[in-house]
Amino acid sequence: MALGADEIADIEQELGSFDDVSQAYAALRQRYPHLSWIRCDASDLTEIPFCSIRQFDLHLLDSADHCARITDDPTRATGIVLAKRAAEL
């Protein structure tokens, strides 16, 4: 299922209200059960994020083919990788 612009905007807005990655992950997973959700540290990824909201990087996941991969195309997205950036000093 592709991600629509309204869904992306809603996810971005929702994500902006959280400081804790565990709370954000749980709330978004519950709100969008049709999407696959992965959480990790931003340093675990080398790809450029689809967008960044506060301390979170949002990557789009395409798992439609045999292997899952990061995509920048919302029409191919079947999930979200929520990556937490380290706190800046």
Phi and psi restraints in degrees (range 20) as a CNS / XPLOR table:
assign (resid 1 and name C) (resid 2 and name N)
       (resid 2 and name CA) (resid 2 and name C) 1.0 -74.5 20.0 2
assign (resid 2 and name N) (resid 2 and name CA)
       (resid 2 and name C) (resid 3 and name N) 1.0 152.7 20.0 2
assign (resid 2 and name C) (resid 3 and name N)
       (resid 3 and name CA) (resid 3 and name C) 1.0 -89.7 20.0 2
assign (resid 3 and name N) (resid 3 and name CA)
       (resid 3 and name C) (resid 4 and name N) 1.0 127.0 20.0 2
assign (resid 3 and name C) (resid 4 and name N)
       (resid 4 and name CA) (resid 4 and name C) 1.0 -88.2 20.0 2
assign (resid 4 and name N) (resid 4 and name CA)
       (resid 4 and name C) (resid 5 and name N) 1.0 161.8 20.0 2
assign (resid 4 and name C) (resid 5 and name N)
       (resid 5 and name CA) (resid 5 and name C) 1.0 -59.6 20.0 2
assign (resid 5 and name N) (resid 5 and name CA)
       (resid 5 and name C) (resid 6 and name N) 1.0 -37.2 20.0 2
assign (resid 5 and name C) (resid 6 and name N)
       (resid 6 and name CA) (resid 6 and name C) 1.0 -65.5 20.0 2
assign (resid 6 and name N) (resid 6 and name CA)
       (resid 6 and name C) (resid 7 and name N) 1.0 -41.1 20.0 2
assign (resid 6 and name C) (resid 7 and name N)
       (resid 7 and name CA) (resid 7 and name C) 1.0 -64.8 20.0 2
assign (resid 7 and name N) (resid 7 and name CA)
       (resid 7 and name C) (resid 8 and name N) 1.0 -43.1 20.0 2
assign (resid 7 and name C) (resid 8 and name N)
       (resid 8 and name CA) (resid 8 and name C) 1.0 -61.9 20.0 2
assign (resid 8 and name N) (resid 8 and name CA)
       (resid 8 and name C) (resid 9 and name N) 1.0 -45.2 20.0 2
assign (resid 8 and name C) (resid 9 and name N)
       (resid 9 and name CA) (resid 9 and name C) 1.0 -61.8 20.0 2
assign (resid 9 and name N) (resid 9 and name CA)
       (resid 9 and name C) (resid 10 and name N) 1.0 -40.2 20.0 2
assign (resid 9 and name C) (resid 10 and name N)
       (resid 10 and name CA) (resid 10 and name C) 1.0 -66.8 20.0 2
assign (resid 10 and name N) (resid 10 and name CA)
       (resid 10 and name C) (resid 11 and name N) 1.0 -41.7 20.0 2
assign (resid 10 and name C) (resid 11 and name N)
       (resid 11 and name CA) (resid 11 and name C) 1.0 -63.0 20.0 2
assign (resid 11 and name N) (resid 11 and name CA)
       (resid 11 and name C) (resid 12 and name N) 1.0 -43.6 20.0 2
assign (resid 11 and name C) (resid 12 and name N)
       (resid 12 and name CA) (resid 12 and name C) 1.0 -61.0 20.0 2
assign (resid 12 and name N) (resid 12 and name CA)
       (resid 12 and name C) (resid 13 and name N) 1.0 -44.2 20.0 2
assign (resid 12 and name C) (resid 13 and name N)
       (resid 13 and name CA) (resid 13 and name C) 1.0 -64.8 20.0 2
assign (resid 13 and name N) (resid 13 and name CA)
       (resid 13 and name C) (resid 14 and name N) 1.0 -45.3 20.0 2
assign (resid 13 and name C) (resid 14 and name N)
       (resid 14 and name CA) (resid 14 and name C) 1.0 -61.9 20.0 2
assign (resid 14 and name N) (resid 14 and name CA)
       (resid 14 and name C) (resid 15 and name N) 1.0 -43.6 20.0 2
assign (resid 14 and name C) (resid 15 and name N)
       (resid 15 and name CA) (resid 15 and name C) 1.0 -64.2 20.0 2
assign (resid 15 and name N) (resid 15 and name CA)
       (resid 15 and name C) (resid 16 and name N) 1.0 -32.3 20.0 2
assign (resid 15 and name C) (resid 16 and name N)
       (resid 16 and name CA) (resid 16 and name C) 1.0 -65.6 20.0 2
assign (resid 16 and name N) (resid 16 and name CA)
       (resid 16 and name C) (resid 17 and name N) 1.0 -14.3 20.0 2
assign (resid 16 and name C) (resid 17 and name N)
       (resid 17 and name CA) (resid 17 and name C) 1.0 -94.7 20.0 2
assign (resid 17 and name N) (resid 17 and name CA)
       (resid 17 and name C) (resid 18 and name N) 1.0 2.4 20.0 2
assign (resid 17 and name C) (resid 18 and name N)
       (resid 18 and name CA) (resid 18 and name C) 1.0 -116.2 20.0 2
assign (resid 18 and name N) (resid 18 and name CA)
       (resid 18 and name C) (resid 19 and name N) 1.0 145.4 20.0 2
assign (resid 18 and name C) (resid 19 and name N)
       (resid 19 and name CA) (resid 19 and name C) 1.0 -107.0 20.0 2
assign (resid 19 and name N) (resid 19 and name CA)
       (resid 19 and name C) (resid 20 and name N) 1.0 -27.9 20.0 2
assign (resid 19 and name C) (resid 20 and name N)
       (resid 20 and name CA) (resid 20 and name C) 1.0 -97.6 20.0 2
assign (resid 20 and name N) (resid 20 and name CA)
       (resid 20 and name C) (resid 21 and name N) 1.0 126.4 20.0 2
assign (resid 20 and name C) (resid 21 and name N)
       (resid 21 and name CA) (resid 21 and name C) 1.0 -64.0 20.0 2
assign (resid 21 and name N) (resid 21 and name CA)
       (resid 21 and name C) (resid 22 and name N) 1.0 -35.5 20.0 2
assign (resid 21 and name C) (resid 22 and name N)
       (resid 22 and name CA) (resid 22 and name C) 1.0 -65.2 20.0 2
assign (resid 22 and name N) (resid 22 and name CA)
       (resid 22 and name C) (resid 23 and name N) 1.0 -42.5 20.0 2
assign (resid 22 and name C) (resid 23 and name N)
       (resid 23 and name CA) (resid 23 and name C) 1.0 -66.9 20.0 2
assign (resid 23 and name N) (resid 23 and name CA)
       (resid 23 and name C) (resid 24 and name N) 1.0 -43.8 20.0 2
assign (resid 23 and name C) (resid 24 and name N)
       (resid 24 and name CA) (resid 24 and name C) 1.0 -62.1 20.0 2
assign (resid 24 and name N) (resid 24 and name CA)
       (resid 24 and name C) (resid 25 and name N) 1.0 -46.3 20.0 2
assign (resid 24 and name C) (resid 25 and name N)
       (resid 25 and name CA) (resid 25 and name C) 1.0 -59.2 20.0 2
assign (resid 25 and name N) (resid 25 and name CA)
       (resid 25 and name C) (resid 26 and name N) 1.0 -48.2 20.0 2
assign (resid 25 and name C) (resid 26 and name N)
       (resid 26 and name CA) (resid 26 and name C) 1.0 -63.9 20.0 2
assign (resid 26 and name N) (resid 26 and name CA)
       (resid 26 and name C) (resid 27 and name N) 1.0 -45.0 20.0 2
assign (resid 26 and name C) (resid 27 and name N)
       (resid 27 and name CA) (resid 27 and name C) 1.0 -65.6 20.0 2
assign (resid 27 and name N) (resid 27 and name CA)
       (resid 27 and name C) (resid 28 and name N) 1.0 -43.5 20.0 2
assign (resid 27 and name C) (resid 28 and name N)
       (resid 28 and name CA) (resid 28 and name C) 1.0 -70.7 20.0 2
assign (resid 28 and name N) (resid 28 and name CA)
       (resid 28 and name C) (resid 29 and name N) 1.0 -37.6 20.0 2
assign (resid 28 and name C) (resid 29 and name N)
       (resid 29 and name CA) (resid 29 and name C) 1.0 -61.4 20.0 2
assign (resid 29 and name N) (resid 29 and name CA)
       (resid 29 and name C) (resid 30 and name N) 1.0 -40.4 20.0 2
assign (resid 29 and name C) (resid 30 and name N)
       (resid 30 and name CA) (resid 30 and name C) 1.0 -68.9 20.0 2
assign (resid 30 and name N) (resid 30 and name CA)
       (resid 30 and name C) (resid 31 and name N) 1.0 -39.3 20.0 2
assign (resid 30 and name C) (resid 31 and name N)
       (resid 31 and name CA) (resid 31 and name C) 1.0 -74.6 20.0 2
assign (resid 31 and name N) (resid 31 and name CA)
       (resid 31 and name C) (resid 32 and name N) 1.0 -30.4 20.0 2
assign (resid 31 and name C) (resid 32 and name N)
       (resid 32 and name CA) (resid 32 and name C) 1.0 -125.9 20.0 2
assign (resid 32 and name N) (resid 32 and name CA)
       (resid 32 and name C) (resid 33 and name N) 1.0 69.2 20.0 2
assign (resid 32 and name C) (resid 33 and name N)
       (resid 33 and name CA) (resid 33 and name C) 1.0 -69.8 20.0 2
assign (resid 33 and name N) (resid 33 and name CA)
       (resid 33 and name C) (resid 34 and name N) 1.0 -15.8 20.0 2
assign (resid 33 and name C) (resid 34 and name N)
       (resid 34 and name CA) (resid 34 and name C) 1.0 -79.3 20.0 2
assign (resid 34 and name N) (resid 34 and name CA)
       (resid 34 and name C) (resid 35 and name N) 1.0 -8.8 20.0 2
assign (resid 34 and name C) (resid 35 and name N)
       (resid 35 and name CA) (resid 35 and name C) 1.0 -101.4 20.0 2
assign (resid 35 and name N) (resid 35 and name CA)
       (resid 35 and name C) (resid 36 and name N) 1.0 146.7 20.0 2
assign (resid 35 and name C) (resid 36 and name N)
       (resid 36 and name CA) (resid 36 and name C) 1.0 -79.9 20.0 2
assign (resid 36 and name N) (resid 36 and name CA)
       (resid 36 and name C) (resid 37 and name N) 1.0 138.9 20.0 2
assign (resid 36 and name C) (resid 37 and name N)
       (resid 37 and name CA) (resid 37 and name C) 1.0 -124.8 20.0 2
assign (resid 37 and name N) (resid 37 and name CA)
       (resid 37 and name C) (resid 38 and name N) 1.0 134.1 20.0 2
assign (resid 37 and name C) (resid 38 and name N)
       (resid 38 and name CA) (resid 38 and name C) 1.0 -131.8 20.0 2
assign (resid 38 and name N) (resid 38 and name CA)
       (resid 38 and name C) (resid 39 and name N) 1.0 139.1 20.0 2
assign (resid 38 and name C) (resid 39 and name N)
       (resid 39 and name CA) (resid 39 and name C) 1.0 -122.6 20.0 2
assign (resid 39 and name N) (resid 39 and name CA)
       (resid 39 and name C) (resid 40 and name N) 1.0 146.5 20.0 2
assign (resid 39 and name C) (resid 40 and name N)
       (resid 40 and name CA) (resid 40 and name C) 1.0 -162.3 20.0 2
assign (resid 40 and name N) (resid 40 and name CA)
       (resid 40 and name C) (resid 41 and name N) 1.0 179.4 20.0 2
assign (resid 40 and name C) (resid 41 and name N)
       (resid 41 and name CA) (resid 41 and name C) 1.0 -85.4 20.0 2
assign (resid 41 and name N) (resid 41 and name CA)
       (resid 41 and name C) (resid 42 and name N) 1.0 141.7 20.0 2
assign (resid 41 and name C) (resid 42 and name N)
       (resid 42 and name CA) (resid 42 and name C) 1.0 -59.0 20.0 2
assign (resid 42 and name N) (resid 42 and name CA)
       (resid 42 and name C) (resid 43 and name N) 1.0 -28.9 20.0 2
assign (resid 42 and name C) (resid 43 and name N)
       (resid 43 and name CA) (resid 43 and name C) 1.0 -69.8 20.0 2
assign (resid 43 and name N) (resid 43 and name CA)
       (resid 43 and name C) (resid 44 and name N) 1.0 -11.4 20.0 2
assign (resid 43 and name C) (resid 44 and name N)
       (resid 44 and name CA) (resid 44 and name C) 1.0 -78.4 20.0 2
assign (resid 44 and name N) (resid 44 and name CA)
       (resid 44 and name C) (resid 45 and name N) 1.0 -12.5 20.0 2
assign (resid 44 and name C) (resid 45 and name N)
       (resid 45 and name CA) (resid 45 and name C) 1.0 -115.8 20.0 2
assign (resid 45 and name N) (resid 45 and name CA)
       (resid 45 and name C) (resid 46 and name N) 1.0 144.4 20.0 2
assign (resid 45 and name C) (resid 46 and name N)
       (resid 46 and name CA) (resid 46 and name C) 1.0 -106.7 20.0 2
assign (resid 46 and name N) (resid 46 and name CA)
       (resid 46 and name C) (resid 47 and name N) 1.0 -13.8 20.0 2
assign (resid 46 and name C) (resid 47 and name N)
       (resid 47 and name CA) (resid 47 and name C) 1.0 -72.9 20.0 2
assign (resid 47 and name N) (resid 47 and name CA)
       (resid 47 and name C) (resid 48 and name N) 1.0 151.4 20.0 2
assign (resid 47 and name C) (resid 48 and name N)
       (resid 48 and name CA) (resid 48 and name C) 1.0 -71.5 20.0 2
assign (resid 48 and name N) (resid 48 and name CA)
       (resid 48 and name C) (resid 49 and name N) 1.0 131.1 20.0 2
assign (resid 48 and name C) (resid 49 and name N)
       (resid 49 and name CA) (resid 49 and name C) 1.0 -66.0 20.0 2
assign (resid 49 and name N) (resid 49 and name CA)
       (resid 49 and name C) (resid 50 and name N) 1.0 151.5 20.0 2
assign (resid 49 and name C) (resid 50 and name N)
       (resid 50 and name CA) (resid 50 and name C) 1.0 -62.6 20.0 2
assign (resid 50 and name N) (resid 50 and name CA)
       (resid 50 and name C) (resid 51 and name N) 1.0 -41.0 20.0 2
assign (resid 50 and name C) (resid 51 and name N)
       (resid 51 and name CA) (resid 51 and name C) 1.0 -160.1 20.0 2
assign (resid 51 and name N) (resid 51 and name CA)
       (resid 51 and name C) (resid 52 and name N) 1.0 164.0 20.0 2
assign (resid 51 and name C) (resid 52 and name N)
       (resid 52 and name CA) (resid 52 and name C) 1.0 -126.5 20.0 2
assign (resid 52 and name N) (resid 52 and name CA)
       (resid 52 and name C) (resid 53 and name N) 1.0 133.1 20.0 2
assign (resid 52 and name C) (resid 53 and name N)
       (resid 53 and name CA) (resid 53 and name C) 1.0 -129.4 20.0 2
assign (resid 53 and name N) (resid 53 and name CA)
       (resid 53 and name C) (resid 54 and name N) 1.0 115.4 20.0 2
assign (resid 53 and name C) (resid 54 and name N)
       (resid 54 and name CA) (resid 54 and name C) 1.0 51.6 20.0 2
assign (resid 54 and name N) (resid 54 and name CA)
       (resid 54 and name C) (resid 55 and name N) 1.0 -118.4 20.0 2
assign (resid 54 and name C) (resid 55 and name N)
       (resid 55 and name CA) (resid 55 and name C) 1.0 -96.6 20.0 2
assign (resid 55 and name N) (resid 55 and name CA)
       (resid 55 and name C) (resid 56 and name N) 1.0 12.1 20.0 2
assign (resid 55 and name C) (resid 56 and name N)
       (resid 56 and name CA) (resid 56 and name C) 1.0 -111.4 20.0 2
assign (resid 56 and name N) (resid 56 and name CA)
       (resid 56 and name C) (resid 57 and name N) 1.0 140.3 20.0 2
assign (resid 56 and name C) (resid 57 and name N)
       (resid 57 and name CA) (resid 57 and name C) 1.0 -105.4 20.0 2
assign (resid 57 and name N) (resid 57 and name CA)
       (resid 57 and name C) (resid 58 and name N) 1.0 136.1 20.0 2
assign (resid 57 and name C) (resid 58 and name N)
       (resid 58 and name CA) (resid 58 and name C) 1.0 -110.8 20.0 2
assign (resid 58 and name N) (resid 58 and name CA)
       (resid 58 and name C) (resid 59 and name N) 1.0 121.1 20.0 2
assign (resid 58 and name C) (resid 59 and name N)
       (resid 59 and name CA) (resid 59 and name C) 1.0 -115.1 20.0 2
assign (resid 59 and name N) (resid 59 and name CA)
       (resid 59 and name C) (resid 60 and name N) 1.0 143.1 20.0 2
assign (resid 59 and name C) (resid 60 and name N)
       (resid 60 and name CA) (resid 60 and name C) 1.0 -93.8 20.0 2
assign (resid 60 and name N) (resid 60 and name CA)
       (resid 60 and name C) (resid 61 and name N) 1.0 136.0 20.0 2
assign (resid 60 and name C) (resid 61 and name N)
       (resid 61 and name CA) (resid 61 and name C) 1.0 -108.2 20.0 2
assign (resid 61 and name N) (resid 61 and name CA)
       (resid 61 and name C) (resid 62 and name N) 1.0 129.3 20.0 2
assign (resid 61 and name C) (resid 62 and name N)
       (resid 62 and name CA) (resid 62 and name C) 1.0 -112.0 20.0 2
assign (resid 62 and name N) (resid 62 and name CA)
       (resid 62 and name C) (resid 63 and name N) 1.0 109.1 20.0 2
assign (resid 62 and name C) (resid 63 and name N)
       (resid 63 and name CA) (resid 63 and name C) 1.0 -117.8 20.0 2
assign (resid 63 and name N) (resid 63 and name CA)
       (resid 63 and name C) (resid 64 and name N) 1.0 23.2 20.0 2
assign (resid 63 and name C) (resid 64 and name N)
       (resid 64 and name CA) (resid 64 and name C) 1.0 -71.9 20.0 2
assign (resid 64 and name N) (resid 64 and name CA)
       (resid 64 and name C) (resid 65 and name N) 1.0 -32.4 20.0 2
assign (resid 64 and name C) (resid 65 and name N)
       (resid 65 and name CA) (resid 65 and name C) 1.0 -91.7 20.0 2
assign (resid 65 and name N) (resid 65 and name CA)
       (resid 65 and name C) (resid 66 and name N) 1.0 -169.4 20.0 2
assign (resid 65 and name C) (resid 66 and name N)
       (resid 66 and name CA) (resid 66 and name C) 1.0 -60.5 20.0 2
assign (resid 66 and name N) (resid 66 and name CA)
       (resid 66 and name C) (resid 67 and name N) 1.0 -39.8 20.0 2
assign (resid 66 and name C) (resid 67 and name N)
       (resid 67 and name CA) (resid 67 and name C) 1.0 -115.6 20.0 2
assign (resid 67 and name N) (resid 67 and name CA)
       (resid 67 and name C) (resid 68 and name N) 1.0 141.8 20.0 2
assign (resid 67 and name C) (resid 68 and name N)
       (resid 68 and name CA) (resid 68 and name C) 1.0 -76.6 20.0 2
assign (resid 68 and name N) (resid 68 and name CA)
       (resid 68 and name C) (resid 69 and name N) 1.0 146.2 20.0 2
assign (resid 68 and name C) (resid 69 and name N)
       (resid 69 and name CA) (resid 69 and name C) 1.0 -152.4 20.0 2
assign (resid 69 and name N) (resid 69 and name CA)
       (resid 69 and name C) (resid 70 and name N) 1.0 160.0 20.0 2
assign (resid 69 and name C) (resid 70 and name N)
       (resid 70 and name CA) (resid 70 and name C) 1.0 -78.4 20.0 2
assign (resid 70 and name N) (resid 70 and name CA)
       (resid 70 and name C) (resid 71 and name N) 1.0 137.9 20.0 2
assign (resid 70 and name C) (resid 71 and name N)
       (resid 71 and name CA) (resid 71 and name C) 1.0 -131.9 20.0 2
assign (resid 71 and name N) (resid 71 and name CA)
       (resid 71 and name C) (resid 72 and name N) 1.0 159.2 20.0 2
assign (resid 71 and name C) (resid 72 and name N)
       (resid 72 and name CA) (resid 72 and name C) 1.0 -109.3 20.0 2
assign (resid 72 and name N) (resid 72 and name CA)
       (resid 72 and name C) (resid 73 and name N) 1.0 10.7 20.0 2
assign (resid 72 and name C) (resid 73 and name N)
       (resid 73 and name CA) (resid 73 and name C) 1.0 -105.4 20.0 2
assign (resid 73 and name N) (resid 73 and name CA)
       (resid 73 and name C) (resid 74 and name N) 1.0 106.1 20.0 2
assign (resid 73 and name C) (resid 74 and name N)
       (resid 74 and name CA) (resid 74 and name C) 1.0 -59.1 20.0 2
assign (resid 74 and name N) (resid 74 and name CA)
       (resid 74 and name C) (resid 75 and name N) 1.0 -26.7 20.0 2
assign (resid 74 and name C) (resid 75 and name N)
       (resid 75 and name CA) (resid 75 and name C) 1.0 -71.7 20.0 2
assign (resid 75 and name N) (resid 75 and name CA)
       (resid 75 and name C) (resid 76 and name N) 1.0 -16.4 20.0 2
assign (resid 75 and name C) (resid 76 and name N)
       (resid 76 and name CA) (resid 76 and name C) 1.0 -99.9 20.0 2
assign (resid 76 and name N) (resid 76 and name CA)
       (resid 76 and name C) (resid 77 and name N) 1.0 -8.8 20.0 2
assign (resid 76 and name C) (resid 77 and name N)
       (resid 77 and name CA) (resid 77 and name C) 1.0 -72.4 20.0 2
assign (resid 77 and name N) (resid 77 and name CA)
       (resid 77 and name C) (resid 78 and name N) 1.0 130.3 20.0 2
assign (resid 77 and name C) (resid 78 and name N)
       (resid 78 and name CA) (resid 78 and name C) 1.0 -117.1 20.0 2
assign (resid 78 and name N) (resid 78 and name CA)
       (resid 78 and name C) (resid 79 and name N) 1.0 -1.7 20.0 2
assign (resid 78 and name C) (resid 79 and name N)
       (resid 79 and name CA) (resid 79 and name C) 1.0 -168.0 20.0 2
assign (resid 79 and name N) (resid 79 and name CA)
       (resid 79 and name C) (resid 80 and name N) 1.0 -180.0 20.0 2
assign (resid 79 and name C) (resid 80 and name N)
       (resid 80 and name CA) (resid 80 and name C) 1.0 -130.1 20.0 2
assign (resid 80 and name N) (resid 80 and name CA)
       (resid 80 and name C) (resid 81 and name N) 1.0 137.5 20.0 2
assign (resid 80 and name C) (resid 81 and name N)
       (resid 81 and name CA) (resid 81 and name C) 1.0 -106.1 20.0 2
assign (resid 81 and name N) (resid 81 and name CA)
       (resid 81 and name C) (resid 82 and name N) 1.0 117.6 20.0 2
assign (resid 81 and name C) (resid 82 and name N)
       (resid 82 and name CA) (resid 82 and name C) 1.0 -99.9 20.0 2
assign (resid 82 and name N) (resid 82 and name CA)
       (resid 82 and name C) (resid 83 and name N) 1.0 109.5 20.0 2
assign (resid 82 and name C) (resid 83 and name N)
       (resid 83 and name CA) (resid 83 and name C) 1.0 -111.9 20.0 2
assign (resid 83 and name N) (resid 83 and name CA)
       (resid 83 and name C) (resid 84 and name N) 1.0 127.0 20.0 2
assign (resid 83 and name C) (resid 84 and name N)
       (resid 84 and name CA) (resid 84 and name C) 1.0 -93.2 20.0 2
assign (resid 84 and name N) (resid 84 and name CA)
       (resid 84 and name C) (resid 85 and name N) 1.0 123.8 20.0 2
assign (resid 84 and name C) (resid 85 and name N)
       (resid 85 and name CA) (resid 85 and name C) 1.0 -80.9 20.0 2
assign (resid 85 and name N) (resid 85 and name CA)
       (resid 85 and name C) (resid 86 and name N) 1.0 150.0 20.0 2
assign (resid 85 and name C) (resid 86 and name N)
       (resid 86 and name CA) (resid 86 and name C) 1.0 -65.3 20.0 2
assign (resid 86 and name N) (resid 86 and name CA)
       (resid 86 and name C) (resid 87 and name N) 1.0 147.0 20.0 2
assign (resid 86 and name C) (resid 87 and name N)
       (resid 87 and name CA) (resid 87 and name C) 1.0 -64.7 20.0 2
assign (resid 87 and name N) (resid 87 and name CA)
       (resid 87 and name C) (resid 88 and name N) 1.0 135.8 20.0 2
assign (resid 87 and name C) (resid 88 and name N)
       (resid 88 and name CA) (resid 88 and name C) 1.0 -80.8 20.0 2
assign (resid 88 and name N) (resid 88 and name CA)
       (resid 88 and name C) (resid 89 and name N) 1.0 142.4 20.0 2
